[in-house]
Amino acid sequence: MVMSPQAPRSRALLRAPLEWWEERDAFLKDGVLALVLALLAFVPTLSTIGAQIGDLPERPASALSVALTAAQTLPLAARRRWPAGCLAVAAAAFAAYQALGFATTFGSLGLYLALYSAGAHQVRFRRGLAGVVSAGYAVLALVLDRLGSPLGIADHLAFYLTLAVFWMVGSTVRTRRAEEAQRRRLATELATAAERARIASELHDVVTHHVTAMVVQADAAQFLLTSAPDKASEGLSAVSDTGRRALTELRYLLGVLEATGESASADRAPTLGRLGDLVEQARRSGQPVEFSEQGERRAQSVDVELAAYRVVQEALTNAMKYAAGQKTQVLIGHGEKHIEIKVTTDRPSTVPAAAPALRKPDPAGGRGLAGLRARVRMVNGELKAGPRTEGGFEVHATIPSKPVTE
């Protein structure tokens, strides 16, 4: 089947008026609705369609009937802005129209719309408004009975239930809209909280790692100033290099926060190819690190590369903080389906009992490991961290591979 080139253009022409109408103000839309309903009320073929109660002797049309018909329809222009006022005017006009015995009019359907609108849009005094309307209807039923209406209680009750249905439909719509608005608010709050947690995690990863390295390097440089002054400049140079790396990563983080898409920060995101810099930085801080890779390294998606980088970064940070000077091994395994990361730190040979490396690990893993677990879970990976049976500490992460196809 060959589609005519005119078909998309025709659909676009049909959509244009609908889109224009959807963008209009609610007051304008309701005004058009009220005007159309008022005009239809005077179309002869529609005169038999409408709400009618009382069955009183029919009175000929007059200027008063026209005014009452307009009063049942035109107030609908304010049905969303002032739903209670709209209902009050339409209901009063309907009651007067029925009591005077004018012929059925299409405009009487305005009462149904006014009831629906009050149920859907009235915010305050809803029960009071419903009570007033019910009492007003009871008075109308008594008046019609005194005027000789042949209808009985069952007829009036059936009409009342019809009116109640329109109110209840509006109330149901209002409830669903409120629930949907609440869901949107909760979703926004959750998204905001998640974004704050992500920013906090990024700041922790960047700041803690580099500040820890700078403190260790500064302490080493201070020691060398007295023991080996000729080597102190190397320690100070390491502090400067670490500071520059910290500034670079902070600029990357600010770029991520300002960016509107992944591609905006992909070129600056830390990658697996920069793990060597991390290891070298730890070595310059005095941490003996052995680094090895197995398998063929392939370019991965930004989130996978960043998650793997942060795992190694956090593990090395903890090694420098809690097991300074102890042998640390970093092993990266590049598999077909997963990237496996294992960072192990040996147990200090002689460390005071109160030293952090020998403390019982916090089940939550601290802010760093907790944030790291969340980051790894976001890429459908798994992170385990805890003490080794032979002593020391181990961080083990398995992250699903997501190679970038060129």
N, C-alpha and C positions, 0 to 999 in steps of 0.2 A: 504494500500500500504506500503510495507516494503522497506525502503531505504537501499541500499547496503552500507556496511561500507567503501567501496572503494570510494563512491561518495564524501564525504568531502575531502578525500585525493586528489582526482582528481581535485576538485575545487581549493584546495590549490596550487597544482602544476601549474594550469593555472594562478592563481593570482600572483605567484612568479615572472614570467618574466615581467608582467605588472607593478608590484610595482617597480621592478628593473629599468624598462624603465622610469617610472615617476620620479625617483630620479636622473636621469642623468642630466648633464649640458645641457642647451638649445643649446649651440654651438655644442655639440656632437650630439644631436638629429637632428639639422638642417643639420649637415654634413652628417649624414646617409641618411636623406631625399634627399639631393642634389645628393649624390652618386647613390642612387637607381633610381632617375629620369634620371640621365645621362646614366646609364646602360640600362634602359628600352627604351631609345631613339634609341638604336641600335637593338632592337628586331624586326624582320621583320613583325610579325603579328600586331604590334602596330604602324607601320609606317604611317598608314592612319589616325591616331588619332592625332590631334594637331591643333594649330592655324595657319591659312594660309590666306594671303591677297595679291592680285596682279594678280594671275593667269597668270604669265609670262611663257614663254616656259621653260620647266623643264631642268635643267642642271644636268649632272651626278655627283654622289657623288665624293668627293675628300678630300684630307687632310684638305683643307680650310673648307669644310662643317662640318667635324668632329670637328675642332677647334671651329667653330661658335656654334655648338650644345653644346659642353662642356661649352662655355661661357654663354649659356642661362640657364644652369642648376647648375653648380658647385658654382656660386656666392650665391646660396640660402643658403649655409652654414653660411653666415653672414647676413641672412635676418632680424634677430632681433637685432643683434649688430650694423650693419651699413645698415639700410634699404634703405637709399638714394643711397649709393654706389652700393648695390646689384641691385637696379632697373636700375641705369644708365648703368651698364655693360650688364645686361640681355636685356634691351631695345635696346641698340646699336647693340648687337649681333643679335637680332631678326630682326632689320631693315636691317642690311647687308645681313642676310640670305634670307630675302624676296626679296631684290633688286637684288641679284645674281640669283634668280630663282631656288634655290635648292628644292628638293622634301620635302613634308610635313614630319615633324618629331615630335615625341612625346615630344621631349625636348622643343619644343616651348611653351608648357604649363607652363614652368618656368616663362614666362612673366606674366601670370595671378597670380601666387603665389607671384612674386616680387611686383606686384601692390597691392595685398592684404596686404602684409607685410609692405609696405611703408605706406598704409593707417592706419594700426593697430599700428605700432611701431615708425614711424617717429615723433620726438618731435618738432624740430625747422624747420622753413622755409617750412611748409607744403603747403601753397598756392603757394609759389615760385616754389616748386618742381612740383606741379600739373600743373602750367603754362608752365614750361620747357618741361614736358612730352607731354602736348597738342601741343605745338609748334613743338616739334620733330616729332610727328605723322603727323602734317600738312605737314611738309617737306617731310616725307616718302611718303605720298599720292601724292604729286607733282612729286617726283622722279619716283614712279611707273607709273604715268600717262605718263611721258616723255619716259619711257622705253617701252611703248606700252600696259599697262594694260587695259583690256576691262572693268574694273569696273568703275562705275559712282560715283557721289557724295553720292547718297543714300547708296551705299554699304560701302563706307568708313565711312560714318556717323554711320551706324549700327555697324560696327566693333569698332568704337570709343566708342559708348555707352556701348558695351560689356566690354571694358576695364574699363570704368568709373564705371560700376557696381562692379567690383572687388575692386576698390579703395574705393567705398562707403561702401561696406561690411566691409572692414578693418577699416574704420573710425567709423562705428557703433560699432564694437567690442571694439575699443579704448575708445569710449565715455562711453560705459557700464562699462568697467573696471575702468575707472576714477571715475564714479559715485559709484561703489562698494567700491573702495578704500576710497573715501570720506566718505561713510557710515561707513566703518570700523574705520576710524579716529575719526569720531564723536562719535561712540559707545565707543571707547577707552577713549576719553575725558570725556564723560558722566560717564563712569564707574570710572575713576580716580576722578572726582569731587564728585561722590557719596561716594567713599571710603574716601575721605578727610572729607566730611561732617559727615560720620559715626564715623571716628576717633575723630573729633572735638566734636561730641555729647557724645561719650564715655568719653573723657577727662573731658568735662564739668560735666557730671553726677558724675564721681568719685571724681574729685578734688574739685568742688564747694561744694558738700555735706560734705565731710570730713573737708575741710578747714573751712567752716561755723561752723560746730560743734566744731572744735578746738578753733576757735576764741571765741565762746560763752562760752565754758568750761574754757578757759584761763581767760576771764574777770571775770567769777564767782570765779575762784580760787584766782585771785588777790583781789577781794572783801573780800573773806573769810580770807585772810592773816591778815587783820586788824580787821575784825568783829568776826571771829571764827577761829583762827589759827589751832585749833585741827582738823577742818574739811577741811582745805585747801589741805591736802594730798590727799583726795578723789578726789578733782577737778583736781589736777595734774595727778593723776592716770587715770582719764577719758581722759585727753588730750593724755597721752601715748597710751592708748588703741585705741583711735580714729586714732592716727598716724599709729599704727600697722595695723589697718584695711585698712587704705588708701594705705599702701605699699602692702598689700595682693591683693587689687583690681587692683592696678597699675601693679603688676606682672601678674595678670590674663589678663589685657588688652594687655600687651606686648605679652603674649602667644597667644592671639587671632590674633594679627597682624602677628605673625610669623607662625601660624598654616596654614596648607593647607586644612584642612577639619573641619567640625563641631565637629567630635568626638575628635579632638585634644584638644579642650578646654571645652568640655561638662562637665567634672568632676570638673572644677574650676569655672564654670559660676555661678553667684549669682542666687539663686532659691527662690521660694515661702517659702521654709522651713527656710530661713534665714531672713524672715521679722521680726521675733522676735528680732534679733540682731539690726536691724535698729531702731525699736521702743525703745529698751533699750538704744541705743546710744542717741536718742533724749531726752529720760527721764533724762539721766545723764547730758545732756546739759541744763537741767532746763525746758524742754518743757513738760507740762503735756499731755501725749498721752494715749488715750484709744484705745486698739486694740482688735478686735473681728473678728472671722471667722464664716461663716455659710456654711453648706453643707459639703460634704466629699471632702477633698483635695486629688487630684490624680496627679501623676507625669505627667508633660506636656513636650512637646518638648522644646529644649533649647531656641529657639527664643521666645516662649510664656512665659516661666518662666522668661527670662531676661527682656522682655518688662514689665511684671507685676511688677517685682522688681524695675525697673527704675521709674515706675509711682509713687510708694510709696516713693521711695528715693527722687525724685524731689519735690514731694508735701511736705514732711517733711522738706526738705532744705528750701523751700520758707516759710514754717511756722516759722522756727527758724529765718529766716532773717527778715520777715516782720510782724510777729505776735508773737514775742518772749514772752514766758510765758503764752500765751493764750491756752485755752483748745483746743486740737486737737483730732479728732476721725478718726480712720482708720478702715474701714469695708471691709472685703474680702468675697465675695459671690461665692461659688463654685457651679455652675449649671451644668446641663447635657451638654449644648451646649456652654455656655459662662462663663467666669470669670468676675465678676463685682467688680470694685474697687472704693471705695468712700472715699475721704479724705476731711474732713471739719475742718475749723478753725474758732473759734468764733471771733467776732469783739472786739477789745480792748475796755475796759470800759472808760478809759481816755487816749487819745492819741492826741498829737499835730496835728493840721490840716495838716501840711506838712509831716506827717509820711508816710513812704512808704505803710503801710497797707491800708491807706485811699486814696491813689492816684487812679486816674482813670486807670483801667487796660489797658495795651497796647494791641490793637487788635491782634498784632502778637504774643503776649504772651512771648516775650523775647526769647533769644537763648535756654534756658532750655525747656520751654514749646513747642516752635516751633520744636525743635529736638525731643521732646517727642511725639508730634503729628505724626511726620514722622515715628518714630519707631513703634507706635501703628498701623499706616496705613499699614506698611509693613507686619503685621500679620493679616491684614483685620479687625482690630479693630477700635474703635471710641473713641476719647478723647474730653471731654468738660471741660473747666476751666473758672471760672469767679466768680464775687462777688455774695453772697447770698442775697436774698431779706430781710432777717432778720438780715443781717450784717455778716461780715466775708467773707471767701473765700471757694470755693469748687472745687475739682478736681474729675471728674467722668470719669472712663474708662470702656469700655466693650470690652473684648478680646475673640474671638472665642476659644473654648477649643480644644486642640490637644493632647489628652492623649497618653502617650507612651505605646505601647503594648509590653509586655515582651514575 
